Amino acid sequence: MPDRVGDPEEVTELLRAWRSGDPDADGRLLERVYATLRNIASAQLRGERAGHTLEPTALVHEAYLRLLGQREVDWRDRAHFFGLAAVTMRRILVDYARRRKAKRRDAEQQPPLTLSTGSDEAVDLLDLDRALDAFAARFPRQAKVVEMRYFAGLEFEQVAVALDASLRTVKRDWSFARAWLRDALASPG
């Protein structure tokens, strides 16, 4: 299904129409955002172990179904939607990892994720989730930057627009967040 995002305002209007009860809005919305959601899912699954049984398409569908259950969300815009979609996908992957870990306590650890592309800094998804939750409790805006950059794959400019922040602030938040998370993940317990 091709992504026909085109006008970001159209996505925002479809989100509002869906929230208002338009029965056709969710189908039209999916047509507009599917390819972008699939790209986000693919990016998140790249860091997973080889042979992961969850495919990008399944992750997109699971996330989209969960998002459809969020009628109370006041969708600000397209970036807000994709940011929440990325967080939802993260939650699905964390839940999946927890179930897998519970089933295979003695199995070999899954290959780690990295905090930046091309980096050798590797972390376990569950450890990253715990660290990000602790980070978000202290630094909510900076945590949103991480979610939008790392999990949604948004560019700095897109994050700045979504958070109504300057580009310089977003870049500074990203640097701070990566350093904080690196330290937190390197510290035992």
HELIX and SHEET records of a PDB file:
HELIX    1   1 PRO A    8  ARG A   19  1                                  12    
HELIX    2   2 ALA A   25  ARG A   46  1                                  22    
HELIX    3   3 PRO A   56  LEU A   68  1                                  13    
HELIX    4   4 ARG A   78  LYS A  103  1                                  26    
HELIX    5   5 LEU A  125  ARG A  138  1                                  14    
HELIX    6   6 PRO A  140  VAL A  146  1                                   7    
HELIX    7   7 GLU A  147  PHE A  151  3                                   5    
HELIX    8   8 PHE A  156  LEU A  163  1                                   8    
HELIX    9   9 LEU A  167  ALA A  186  1                                  20    
SHEET    1   A 2 LEU A 113  THR A 114  0                                        
SHEET    2   A 2 ALA A 122  VAL A 123 -1                                        
END                                                                             
